[in-house]
């Protein structure tokens, strides 16, 4: 059976390679695939997965690193990593997870691989070790990625986070024939992780070809069944009363985790221990309180179709557009209570759910805005529903590209990964090439759109739609070039240089510095793009300028890439000021 799984995996990898502008090296393609299948938390986009793949020398036998707070991937500009972060904004006991991956194309699991990871983890997770010392042993990517976990752990100490350290060992072999010594070493590694601090949980899993194919062959479902107690129907839409027990089953996957993909259109993140969530928890657990659904605004679900059999609604294309705080609080509260083993009577209480049926994107976005205006929501949180965002998505689709307003929507449909562009990536491309600010693209991957003024500079009706597509394609070409053998760029360099190289390439095509995306109209209309030869020349110039700046300041490449004065110096040296 394993041989069949391997054949199918190889065919899938071959197809993905063909979809790329520039195919990755085979071992790198497998590392990306392995991390994609191994890391099941947070429903990561392909961009987020690839960003966590390390590679290069001195990686400590670790090929991928991801850090999560709750189920949210920590980016380098996440608030918890900021110097002025206030720990009280995070709920006590929130889970902090470090997830490491090793991926090898060899056919068998070995003790040596686990020994190497054990040695690396012992040093990297020693909080008394300085980053300067760690950089003597490991490359910048490893130190920076694990550093997010170290920083978050310190920042959250007073909130007593639940610590989980996970390691996925991924091979092309068969887990049913693993040597007993490997199993013992895996258990030893789990124990080592559990000793990082009191209460920590260590988990080690071995993934072979059968497990990889099973995960690769599954996709998150947007068609779900919702049992109800009472229902009022008008046209094709419904207002229902649902037992909390049944609603939680609707929200959770087979592992008991929240189905994050059904919250993609909800404009808020979970707010933690804010007053409204404390009140939801209190009314849920208070036996003397009135009916729970009297005290709670309920949940709003938008879907494309509902079919009803008995007292069950089957919903297609499910999205929860309002009620994320209620949903998360119910999930977390009753998950904690379930540890005791006894069922809590709150499971039998009722929740009001509105089920609205529409396939019209405009109507759906109006519902999102209306249902989220009842309480304070940052304006930036509603941007995904803006008309300009719908126009970009439609224009991309007409040109066989896919703009992921709804995270992972097109990826889950099996669209070519190289043609799927997220909102954050397009914003970074506009900032780097259209505004000549690659330092902001590099340093603010998740917070770039939180400022309303910045958002309006990036996404404007005055910028032609073909410019947005041209920018997306150009950034894709630059990224593909950096992954090529000709570029010879290690992981850290690809991360740090991608937006600066894109800026230089466009400045070369324009013959001057670009200060507004509108200046790119002619390039987009003529469909002009850089050649690999041009990119290689610009890359060599960029590397030289980085090295000169590093020798003068003593800063790392990562720090230099985030500085505006470096960009000004770079443009000046290139003659584009």
N, C-alpha and C positions, 0 to 999 in steps of 0.2 A: 504493500500500500504506500510505503514511504517513497518508492521510486516514482509512482504516479503523482504524488504530491510535489515532488521535485520537478518533474516535467512541467506541471501546471505553473509552479512558481517561476521557473525559468522562462516560460512563455509569457507570463504576466510582466516580468522584468524586461524582457525583450520588447514587448509592446510599449511599455513606458519609456524605454530608451529611445524608441523610434519617434515618440511624441515630443521629445526634447529638441530644442534648436541645436544644442551641442550635447551629445550623450555624455554621461558621466563615466568615469572609469568603473569597471564592473564591480570592484570591491566597494567603491563609494556608493554605487547604486544599491547594492545589497545592504549597506549600513543604513541608508535612508529608509529602505523598505523595512528592515528589521526594527528600527526605532518606531516607525509608523504602526507596526503591528504590536510591539511590546508595550508601548505607553498608552494605556487605556483610560487614563484620567484626563479630564478637561476637553475631550474631543478636539484635539489640536488641528489646526489647518496645516497644509503641506509646508507653507512658509515657516510656521512655528516649529514643525518637525525638523526641517532642513537646518534651521538656525541652531538647533541643539546638537547637531551632528558635528563632532570635533575633528577627528582625524589628525594626520600629521605625526611627527615624532614627539616623544616625551608626553604621550597622552595617558600614561599610567595604566595602559590596557583598558581604558574607558573610551568608548566610541561615541557615546551620547549622554548628555546630562540635561535634566529638566527639573525645575523646582516649582512646587505648587503651594499656594496658600488656600486652603479649602480645595476647590476644584479649579481655581484660577491660576494659570501659568504666570509666574513672576517674570516680568521683563526688566531690563536694566533701569527703566525709568518708573518702575512700580513704586507707589507711595511708601510701602514698608521699607524700601531700601534707601529712602531719602534721609538726610541728616536731621531734618526737622520733623520727622515722623512722630506722631502721637500714638502710642500703643493702645490707648483707650478706644480708638476707632475700630479696633478689631475685637470680635467676640472672644471671650475667655474660652479656652479649650479648642480653638479652631485648629484643624489639622494642618501641619506643615510637613510637606513630603519632598524628599530628595529621591529622584528616580534616575538611576544610572543604567546604561546599556552597553554590553559588549557584543559585537556582531562579527562573526568569522564565516568565511565561505568553506572552510574545511569541514569534513564529514563527521567529525566526532568531538565530543566534549572532553576537555582535559583538566587535570588537577592544576597544572601550571597556570592556566588562565585565571583560575579562582585564587591561586596564591598571589598572583600579581595584583589583582583587584583588592585583595585583602591588605596587602602592603600599602597600596596607594590610598585606600580609604582610611587606614589608620593615621596616616600623615595629614591628609586633606581635611579630616573631620576633627583634628586636634585644634581646638580653639586657641590654644596657647602658641601655636605656630603662626608666624607672621606671613603675610602674602609675599613679602620679599624673599623669605627663605623658600617658600613653596615654588616660586618662579625659578629657583635654581634647579629644581627637580622636574617640574612639569611645565607644559607650554601655557601661554597666556589664556587660551580658550578654556582649558580645564580649570585653571585657578579662578578665572572670572566667573564661570558658571557655578562651580561649587561655592564660590565666594558669596553668591546670592543667598544660598542656604545658610551659610555661616552668619552673614549680616542679618538676615531675617530672624534667625534663632536668637541672636543677641537682642535685637529690637523688641522681640515679643516675649522676652523672659518673664515679665511681670504678668503676662496674660496666660501663662502656663499652657502653651500649645501642645497638642498631641503630636508627637514626633514619629514619623514613619520614614524609614530608609529602605528603598527597594532597589534590587539589582536584577536585571533580565539578561540572561546568558543565552544568546541566540546563535544557533548553528544550522547547517543544512542536514544534520544527522537525524537519528531516530532516538527519541527520549526513552523508548522502551528497552533499549540496550545500553543504557548509560552504566559505566563502571561504578561499582559500589563505593569506591574511594572518592569519586566525584560527588556522589550524593552526600557523603559524610562531610566533605569540604564545603559543600553548599550550606549544610546545616551549621557548620562552624562559622561561616560568614554571616548567616542570620544572627547567630548569637553575638558575634562581634558588633554588628549594627545595633543590637538591642542594648549594648553596654555603652553606647555613645553618651547617653545621659539617662537618668532614672525615668522609667516609664516609656522609653522609646521602643518601637516595634520594628523588627527587621524582617524583610521578606526577600527571598531569593527564588527565582523561577527559571527553569530550563525550558527553552522553546526550540523544538525541532521543526522539521519540514511539515509534519502533520498539523502541528499547532499553528504554524504560520499560515498555511493554506486555509485552515478553518476560519481564522480571523480575517484574512484577506478576502475571503469569499462571502463575508457577511457585511451588511450595511445597515446603518441605523434606520429604523422604521418610522415613517411619518403617519402610518395608519395604525390607530390604536382604538381599543374598545373601552368604553366608559359605562359601567353599570350605574343605574340610577334608582332612586326610590319614588320620586315624583317628577313629572315633566309637564311643562306648558309649552305648546308648540304654536308658532305663528309663521305661516309660510314654510320655509325650510329651516328656520332657526328655532332654538329651544332655550328655555330656562329650566334647569334641573336641580333637584336636591340629591346630593350624592353622599353616601357614607364616607367618612374620612379614610376608613380602611380601603375602600375601593378607589378613592382618589389617589392614595399613595401608591397603590399597585399600578395605576395609570401613569404616574410620574416616574416610577423606578424601572430600571432594567433588571435582567436576571440576576445580577450581582448585588442588587439593592442600592445601586448608585442612581442619582438623578439623571434622567435623560436630558442632558444639557441642550441637545439640538432642538428640542421643542420650545426652548426659551429664547431662541435666537432673535426674535423680533421684539422681545421685552426690552424696554429702553433703560431699565435700571439694573445694576448689579445688586446682589444681596447686600443689605446695609448692616448686617450684624446686630449687635445689641443696642439698637436705637429704641426710642420709647415705643414706637408703634409695634415693633416686633416683641418687646417685652409684654405689651398689652395683649397681643395675639396669643402668646404663650400662656399668660395668666388666665384669660377667658377660656382657653382650651382645657386647662387642667382644673379649673374651679368647678367642682361638682354642683355648687349652689348657684352658679351663674345661669342666666337665661340661655335659651338655645344658641349654640355657637353661631349659626348662620344669621341670627338676629343682630349679632354684634360685629360681624365681619362683612366687608364689602364684597367678598367672594372673588371669583376668578373669571376672567373672560378668555375664551378660546375662539380663535378664528380657524376655519378649515374650509376645504373646497367642496366637501360632500359629506352628508350624513345618511346612513342607512340604519334602520331601527328594527330589531327583532326582540320581541318581548320587552324586557326592561333593560335593554342594552343598546347604546348608540355606538355604531362603528364610524369613526371619524377619519377622513383622508386629509393629508397635508396639514397635520396638526401644528398649531403655534399658539402658545400661551402668551397673549399680548398684555395682560394685566393680571396682577396677583402673584408676582414672583416672591414678594416678601411673605405672603401667606403660605405659599407653596414650600418655600425653603424652611420657614419656621415649623410648619407641620412635620416636614421630613426630619429635621434635626431633632426636634423635641421628642418625637415618638421613637426615633432611632436610639436616642439616649435611654429612654425608658425601657426599650426592648431588651437592653443588656441584662436587666433583672430577670428576664425569662417569663414574667407574667404579662398577659395582655392588659393594656390599659383601657378603661371604659371609654376614653376619649375617641378610640377607634370607631365607636358606634355613633358618634355625633355626626351631624349633617353639615355640609358645605354647599353654598349656592354657586352654581356654575352656569355662566351664559355661553351658549354655543352658537356662534354666528357663522353663517355659511356664505362665502363669497369667493370668487376666483378673480375679482377685480382688484388689482394691486392698489389702485387709487383709493378705493373704498376701504381696503384693509388699512392703509396708512392713515386715513382719517379716523378710523376706529382707534388705532394706536395713540394718535395724538389726543383724541377726546377722552379716552379712558385714563390717560396719564396726566391730564391737566388738573385733575381733582386735588392733587398734592404737588408740592414743589419738586420739579425735575429740572436739572440743568439743561439749558437749551441745546447744548452740544449732544446730549443723549438722544435727542429726537432727530438728529441729522440724517440718519439712514432712511427716514421717511420723506426726505425733501424731494421736490420735483426734479432737481438737478441730478440726484442720485438715480432716480427712476430713468431719466433720459440717458444717462451714461450706461446703465445696464442694458437698455433697449438697443442703443447704438452698438455696443460691444457685441450683443447677440446677433445683430444683423450682419456683423463682420466676422462671425464665427469665433469670437472671443467671449469670455464669460466673466462678468463683474459680480463678485460674491458679496452683494449687500447682505445676504443671509448666509452666515458663516458655514462653509463646507457644503452649501446647497448643490452647487454644480459638481464639486468633487464627488459627492455621494451619488450623483447621476452618472458618474463614470466619464465626465468630460476630460479631455486631455489636460493634464496637470500644468503643462507649460503655457496654456492659454487661459488659465483661471487666475484672476487678479482680485485681491481683497481691497477693501476700502483703505486700510492703513498703508498698504504697499503703494497704491496709486497716489495717496497723499505724500508719501515719502519721495516718489518719483517727481511729482510736481514741485515739491520744495527743493529738491536737489537740482533738477535741470531747468525748471521754469522760474525759479527764484534765486538760483545759485547759492543755496544754503544747505549743502550736504551735511554740515555738522549738526544741524537740527534733525535731518532725516536719520542720522546715525544715533544721536543721543536721546531722541524722543520717539521711539517706535510705537508706543501705546498711548502717549499723551499729546501727540501732535494736534489732534482735533478737539481737545478739550477747551481750548481757547476759541471763543466765537469769532474774534477778529481774524485769527490765523485761518480758521475754517473758511471764512468768506474770501480770503486771498487765494486759497487753494481750489475751492469749488465755487465757481461763479458762472452765471448764465452768459457772461461776456466772453468766456473762453470756449472756442468751438469744440464740439464733441470729438472731431477727428484729432484734435491736439491731445486730448486725454488718451485716446487709443494709441497714438504715436508714442506718447511718453511711456505707456505701459509696455509697448513692444520694444522700445529702446532699452528700458531698464531690464527687460527679459533677456535681450541680446547681450547686454553688458554682464549680467549674472552668468549667462551660459558661457561667455568667453572666459570669465574668471575661473570657471570650473573645468576649463579645457586643459589639456596637456601643454599646449603652447604657453598658456599663462603661468602654469606652475605655481599657482597661489595656494598656500596652506589655508586652513579654515579661518584662522584669525584674520588673515589678510583679506580674504573674501568678504568677511563681515565689515572690516574697517574701511576698505577702499572702494566698495561697490558704488556708493553714491558720489564720491569724489571723482571716480573715473567717469561715471555717467555725465557729471557736470562738465568735465574737461572735454569729453567727446563732443558734446553739443556745442560748447563754446568754439571748438575747432570748426565745426560745420557752419556755425553762424559767423565766425571771424571776430567775435566779440563776446563780452560777458552778457548773459541773459538776465534781465531784471523783471520780466513779466512773462507768464506763459503765452500771452497773446503774440509775443514776438516770434513764436514758433509756428505760426499759421502757415507760412510758405513751406517750411521744411515738412510739415505734416501733409500739406497738399501735394507736394512733389514726392512724398514718401522717401525722403533721403535718410540714409542710415550710415553709421560708421562701418568701416571694413575691419576685419580682424587685424590687419596690418596697422591700421590707424590706432586701434585699441591697444595693441602691443606697445607701440611707441609711446602712447600716453601713459600706459602702466609703468613703463620703465622710468619716465620722467617723474611720475607720482611717487614711485618707490624712492627715487633719489632725493626728492624733496622731504619725504617722511624721515629718511635716514639723517639728512642734514639737520632737520628740526629736532630729532631725538638726541643727536650728539650735542646740540647746543643747549637744550633744556633739560635733558635727562629723563624726559617723560616717556611713557610707553606709547606704542602705536595707538592703543585703545583711547588713551587720554587725548592724544594729539588730534585724532579724528573727530573729536567732539568740540573742538575749539574754533571759534569764529576767526581769531587772528591767524590761525594756520590757513584757513580758506582764503583770506585776503592776501596772505603771503604767496600762496600757491597761484592764485589768479594773476598776481603781479609778476611772478617769475615766468608765467606762461605768456605774458603780454596781453592779458585780457581785462585789465582794470579800466 
